[in-house]
Amino acid sequence: MSSSRVFVGRLAGRGVFDPVGDRIGKVRDILVVYRAAAEPRVVGLIVEIPGKRRVFVPIGRITSIAAGQIIATGLINVRRFEQRGGETRLIAEMIGREVRVVGPAAGIGPGAAMATIEDAAIERNRTGEWVVSELFVRFPRPAAPFSRGDTRTVRWNDIRMAGDSAKAQSATLLIQTLVDLKPADLAEALLELPNQRMLEVVAALPDDRVADALEEMVESDQLALLAQLQSDRTADVLDRMEPDDAADLIAALPAAQGEELLDLMEPDEAEDVRRLLEYDSDTAGGLMSPSPIVLSGESSVAEGLALIRRAEIPPAMASAVYVTNPPYETPTGEYLGMAHFQRMLRFPPHERMSALLDTEIEAVPVQASAAEVARRLASYDMVALPVVDDQHRLVGVVTIDDVLDHLLPEGWRHADDAPRRRGGRR
């Protein structure tokens, strides 16, 4: 095995390959165990394989580690990774921690100076073990007589882990490994972290990314996370969620807490959520999004195509444009019909939307059951259907992903993990 020293920050996201050069996956973290009188021992890698599944690869299966790539041999156990007691992830749990640097390495004689771990080096020792040998640390100005933010590399034996601190652990490097994840994978990555570390990462993530992750969690995980956030942060996150998802979450909270959060939300966002809360959760009204793409009949095809091109519009919602009489915010004027984007592509850009409406697709009544909505989506081969009230005003659009999420059994996102046993990894 290659014995070169490698810094973990350079390994994050690097490819893992088999001996013939086929890609297995990419590194997401390094797993170690602490020892009382020795450097932490590397026990394996957490590797993301196709399908965004994170698995454990024992260090004994790794034949070469370099900054560019890692070579693994033998069969890979594709059981989803689950951390055991006594194990520590370098990126998720060690990097960003405060430590005391002692002795000459601290630059202050026999004393000690506080520093923050910014990276860690692993290398193979004389006995053949891979260990954490060195740390790259940064000193704040008050802690050592160096220039502001001075950095240096110290041996593991030159540091002592600091006790519990009120200061949150830095999550910069960990977040860099999460930025390319889709919402469902981000949610899973957060839930895999120890609770305190998850909260530190959530505190550092933008509101819209936390909203993305929350939308992909089951209700129990959503509530457990929100219970540990301040109300104003929760309201900011709810502002970034899809209104139907935010409404479901608020409905699961005690009434007083839900009302408090609605008062803290942006008025326009809160209004959409309040409107959705008026409907039962298993009806078209409870499942719909209140923000479809609405145009007048006089609008052009070019205007419609420009709206569905917007990156923030979900694919199912961008599948069609809905035409109504004024006003054009839900609840709109009388609903006139819809135009699927494929039909729009067949008409010249200057054509009026009123000329290409599909009036054969019936709108769904707001009180229709989830089962009825699913039946109509299947019958029409559609991914989204308009929802109207008893005055035939457009009040929203229900999409196939919302219907499936409602009809599938709870826990369906993790059905491929069963049974999950902690002893089946190595």
C-alpha positions in Angstrom: 0.0 0.0 0.0 1.2 3.5 -0.7 2.7 5.1 2.4 2.5 8.7 1.4 1.1 11.2 3.9 -2.3 12.4 2.6 -4.4 15.3 4.0 -8.1 14.4 4.3 -9.2 17.7 2.8 -7.7 16.5 -0.5 -9.3 13.1 -0.3 -12.9 14.4 0.1 -14.8 13.8 -3.2 -11.9 11.8 -4.8 -12.7 8.7 -6.8 -12.4 5.2 -5.5 -11.4 2.6 -8.2 -11.0 -1.2 -8.4 -7.7 -2.7 -9.5 -8.7 -2.6 -13.2 -9.6 1.1 -13.1 -13.4 0.9 -12.9 -14.8 3.6 -10.7 -16.5 2.3 -7.5 -17.6 5.6 -6.0 -16.1 8.7 -4.3 -14.8 9.4 -0.8 -17.2 11.2 1.6 -15.3 10.8 4.9 -12.6 8.8 6.8 -13.6 6.7 9.9 -11.2 6.5 12.8 -11.2 5.2 16.4 -9.4 7.1 19.2 -6.8 5.3 21.4 -5.6 6.4 24.8 -1.9 6.4 24.2 -1.5 6.4 20.5 -2.6 8.2 17.3 -6.2 7.5 16.1 -6.4 4.4 13.9 -8.0 4.7 10.5 -10.6 1.8 10.2 -12.0 2.6 6.8 -13.5 5.0 4.3 -17.1 6.1 3.9 -17.7 5.9 0.1 -20.6 7.1 -1.9 -21.4 4.5 -4.6 -23.9 4.9 -7.5 -27.4 5.5 -6.3 -26.0 8.0 -3.7 -25.7 5.2 -1.2 -22.9 5.6 1.4 -21.1 2.4 2.3 -18.2 1.4 4.5 -14.9 0.2 2.9 -12.5 -1.3 5.5 -9.0 0.1 5.3 -7.8 -3.5 4.7 -9.4 -3.4 1.3 -7.5 -0.2 0.3 -4.3 -0.9 -1.6 -3.4 2.7 -2.4 -4.2 6.1 -1.1 -3.2 9.2 -2.9 -4.6 12.7 -3.3 -5.8 11.9 -6.8 -7.5 8.6 -6.3 -7.9 5.5 -4.1 -7.6 1.9 -5.2 -9.7 -0.7 -3.5 -9.6 -4.5 -3.9 -12.1 -7.2 -3.0 -15.9 -7.2 -2.8 -17.6 -4.1 -1.4 -20.4 -4.6 1.1 -23.2 -2.4 -0.2 -25.1 -2.3 3.1 -25.8 1.4 3.9 -23.2 2.8 6.3 -24.2 3.2 9.9 -21.8 4.6 12.4 -20.9 2.6 15.5 -20.2 3.8 19.0 -16.5 4.8 19.5 -16.1 5.7 15.8 -15.3 9.2 14.7 -15.6 10.8 11.2 -12.6 13.0 10.4 -14.4 15.5 8.2 -17.8 15.5 10.0 -16.6 15.4 13.6 -12.9 16.2 14.0 -12.1 18.9 11.5 -13.3 22.2 12.9 -12.8 21.3 16.5 -10.9 23.3 19.0 -7.8 21.7 20.5 -4.9 22.7 22.8 -1.5 22.6 21.2 1.1 21.9 23.9 4.9 22.3 24.3 7.2 23.8 21.7 4.6 23.2 18.9 2.5 25.9 20.6 5.3 28.4 20.2 5.1 29.5 23.8 7.5 27.3 25.6 6.0 24.7 28.0 2.6 26.2 27.9 -0.4 25.5 25.6 -2.3 27.5 23.0 -5.8 27.0 21.6 -6.2 26.3 17.9 -8.8 25.0 15.5 -8.2 21.9 13.3 -8.5 22.8 9.7 -7.2 19.5 8.2 -5.8 16.2 9.2 -3.1 14.0 7.6 -3.3 10.2 7.6 -0.3 8.0 6.9 0.8 4.4 7.3 3.1 3.8 10.3 5.9 1.3 10.8 3.5 -1.4 12.0 1.4 -1.1 8.9 -1.5 0.7 10.4 -3.0 3.8 8.9 -3.2 6.5 11.5 -3.9 10.2 12.0 -0.4 11.5 12.3 -0.6 15.3 11.9 -3.0 18.1 12.1 -3.1 21.4 10.2 -4.3 24.0 12.8 -5.0 27.7 12.9 -4.2 29.9 16.0 -6.4 32.9 16.8 -4.5 36.1 17.6 -5.1 36.0 21.4 -3.8 32.5 21.8 -0.3 32.7 20.5 2.3 35.3 19.6 2.0 34.8 15.9 0.5 37.0 13.2 -3.3 36.9 13.0 -4.7 33.5 12.0 -1.2 31.9 11.9 -1.3 28.3 10.8 1.0 25.4 11.2 1.2 21.6 11.0 1.6 19.8 14.4 2.0 16.1 15.3 -1.0 14.4 16.9 1.0 13.9 20.1 1.3 17.7 20.4 -2.4 18.3 20.8 -5.0 17.7 23.5 -8.7 17.6 22.8 -10.5 20.6 24.3 -13.4 19.9 26.6 -17.0 20.9 25.8 -17.1 24.4 24.4 -19.9 26.8 23.8 -18.3 27.7 20.5 -19.8 25.7 17.6 -17.5 23.5 15.7 -16.6 24.8 12.2 -18.5 23.0 9.5 -16.7 24.5 6.4 -15.0 21.4 5.1 -18.0 19.2 5.8 -20.3 21.5 4.0 -18.0 21.5 1.0 -18.6 17.8 0.7 -22.4 18.3 0.8 -22.9 21.1 -1.7 -23.3 18.8 -4.7 -25.9 16.6 -3.1 -29.5 16.5 -4.2 -32.1 17.4 -1.5 -32.9 13.8 -0.6 -29.2 12.9 -0.3 -28.5 16.0 1.7 -31.3 15.1 4.1 -29.8 11.6 4.5 -26.3 12.9 5.0 -27.6 15.3 7.8 -29.5 12.5 9.6 -26.4 10.3 9.5 -24.5 12.8 11.6 -24.3 12.9 15.4 -27.0 15.2 16.7 -24.7 18.1 17.8 -22.7 18.0 14.6 -25.9 18.0 12.6 -27.0 21.1 14.4 -23.7 22.8 13.7 -24.0 22.0 10.0 -27.6 23.2 9.8 -26.6 26.4 11.5 -24.0 27.0 8.7 -26.2 26.0 5.8 -28.3 28.6 3.9 -32.0 28.6 4.7 -32.9 27.3 1.2 -30.6 24.2 1.6 -32.1 23.4 5.0 -35.6 23.8 3.4 -34.6 21.4 0.6 -33.4 18.8 3.2 -36.5 19.1 5.4 -38.8 18.5 2.5 -37.2 15.1 2.0 -37.4 14.0 5.6 -40.1 12.0 7.3 -42.3 13.9 9.7 -40.7 12.6 12.8 -37.2 13.7 11.7 -38.5 17.1 10.6 -40.1 17.7 14.0 -37.0 16.5 15.9 -34.8 18.9 14.0 -37.1 21.9 14.2 -37.5 21.3 18.0 -33.8 22.3 18.3 -33.9 25.4 16.2 -34.9 28.9 17.3 -38.3 30.0 16.1 -37.0 32.8 13.9 -34.6 30.4 12.1 -37.5 27.9 11.7 -39.7 30.6 10.2 -36.9 31.6 7.7 -36.6 28.0 6.6 -40.4 27.6 6.3 -40.3 30.7 4.0 -38.0 28.8 1.6 -40.1 25.5 1.6 -42.8 24.7 -0.9 -46.0 26.0 0.6 -47.7 22.5 0.7 -44.7 21.0 2.5 -44.6 23.9 4.9 -48.3 23.5 5.6 -47.9 19.8 6.3 -45.1 20.6 8.8 -47.0 23.3 10.6 -50.1 21.1 10.8 -48.0 18.5 12.7 -47.0 21.1 15.3 -49.0 22.2 18.3 -51.5 24.8 17.3 -49.9 27.6 19.3 -46.4 26.9 17.9 -47.7 26.7 14.4 -49.5 30.1 14.8 -46.3 31.6 16.2 -44.3 30.5 13.2 -46.9 31.7 10.8 -46.7 35.1 12.4 -42.9 35.1 12.0 -43.0 34.1 8.3 -43.0 36.5 5.4 -46.7 37.6 5.0 -47.1 36.4 1.4 -45.6 33.0 2.3 -47.7 32.7 5.4 -50.9 33.6 3.5 -50.3 30.7 1.0 -49.7 28.3 3.9 -52.7 29.5 5.9 -54.9 28.9 2.8 -53.6 25.3 2.4 -54.2 24.6 6.1 -57.9 25.1 5.4 -58.1 21.8 3.5 -57.8 18.2 4.7 -54.3 16.8 4.0 -55.7 13.9 1.9 -57.6 16.1 -0.5 -56.5 17.9 -3.7 -56.5 21.2 -1.7 -54.2 19.8 1.0 -51.8 18.3 -1.6 -51.7 21.2 -4.1 -49.1 24.0 -4.5 -50.8 27.4 -4.6 -48.2 28.9 -7.0 -48.8 27.6 -10.5 -47.7 29.4 -13.7 -50.7 31.5 -14.6 -51.1 33.7 -17.7 -53.9 35.5 -19.5 -55.3 34.2 -22.8 -53.7 37.2 -24.5 -50.2 36.3 -23.4 -47.9 34.8 -26.0 -46.3 31.4 -26.2 -42.9 33.1 -25.9 -44.0 34.5 -22.5 -45.1 31.1 -21.3 -41.9 29.4 -22.4 -39.9 32.1 -20.7 -41.7 31.4 -17.4 -41.2 27.6 -17.4 -37.5 28.1 -18.1 -36.9 29.6 -14.7 -34.5 27.4 -12.7 -36.5 27.6 -9.5 -39.6 26.1 -11.1 -39.8 22.3 -10.2 -40.1 20.1 -13.3 -43.6 18.9 -12.6 -44.8 22.4 -12.1 -43.1 23.6 -15.3 -44.9 20.9 -17.4 -47.8 23.3 -18.2 -49.1 26.9 -18.1 -52.6 27.6 -16.8 -54.8 30.3 -18.4 -57.4 32.2 -16.4 -59.4 35.4 -16.3 -58.0 38.1 -14.0 -56.7 38.2 -11.4 -53.7 36.0 -12.1 -52.7 35.1 -8.6 -54.5 32.2 -6.8 -57.4 32.2 -6.3 -57.6 33.5 -9.8 -60.5 34.5 -12.0 -62.4 31.8 -13.9 -60.1 29.0 -15.0 -60.1 28.6 -18.8 -57.7 25.8 -19.6 -54.1 24.6 -19.6 -51.3 24.4 -22.2 -48.7 21.7 -21.9 -45.1 22.8 -22.7 -44.8 20.3 -25.5 -47.8 21.8 -27.2 -46.4 25.3 -26.7 -43.2 24.2 -28.6 -45.3 23.4 -31.6 -46.6 26.9 -32.0 -44.9 30.1 -33.1 -43.6 32.3 -30.3 -46.1 35.1 -31.1 -49.2 32.8 -30.9 -51.7 33.7 -28.1 -52.1 31.2 -25.3 -55.9 31.1 -25.8 -55.3 29.4 -29.2 -53.7 26.3 -27.8 -55.6 25.5 -24.6 -56.3 21.8 -23.8 -59.9 22.1 -22.6 -60.4 18.3 -22.5 -58.3 17.9 -19.3 -60.8 18.5 -16.5 -59.7 20.4 -13.5 -59.8 18.6 -10.1 -62.2 19.9 -7.5 -60.5 21.2 -4.4 -62.2 18.6 -2.2 -61.3 15.6 -4.4 -59.6 12.8 -2.6 -55.9 11.9 -3.1 -57.0 8.6 -4.6 -59.2 10.5 -7.1 -56.3 12.8 -8.0 -54.0 9.8 -8.6 -56.6 8.1 -10.8 -57.0 11.2 -13.0 -53.2 11.7 -13.3 -52.9 8.1 -14.5 -55.9 8.4 -16.8 -54.7 11.5 -18.5 -50.9 10.5 -18.4 -50.2 13.8 -16.7 -47.7 14.9 -14.1 -49.7 17.9 -12.8 -53.4 18.8 -12.7 -55.2 22.1 -12.0 -57.3 22.4 -8.9 -60.4 24.6 -8.8 -62.8 25.7 -6.1 -66.6 25.7 -6.4 -66.5 29.0 -8.3 -64.2 27.4 -10.9 -61.3 29.6 -9.9 -57.8 28.2 -10.1 -56.5 27.7 -6.6 -53.5 25.6 -7.2 -51.9 22.7 -9.0 -51.4 19.2 -7.6 -48.3 17.3 -9.0 -47.6 13.6 -9.2 -44.7 13.8 -6.7 -47.0 15.2 -4.0 -49.6 12.5 -4.6 -47.0 9.7 -4.5 -45.4 11.1 -1.4 -48.9 11.0 0.2 -49.9 7.5 -1.0 -46.7 5.6 -0.4 -46.3 4.1 3.1 -44.3 6.1 5.7 -40.6 5.4 5.6 -40.7 4.5 1.9 -37.5 6.5 1.3 -35.4 4.1 3.3 -37.2 0.8 2.4 -34.1 -0.4 0.6 -32.2 -0.4 3.9 -34.2 -3.0 5.7 -33.1 -4.8 7.7 -30.5 -2.4 9.1 -28.1 -4.2 11.5 -25.2 -2.6 13.1 -23.1 -5.7 13.1 -23.1 -6.6 9.4 -20.5 -4.2 8.2 -17.1 -5.8 8.7 
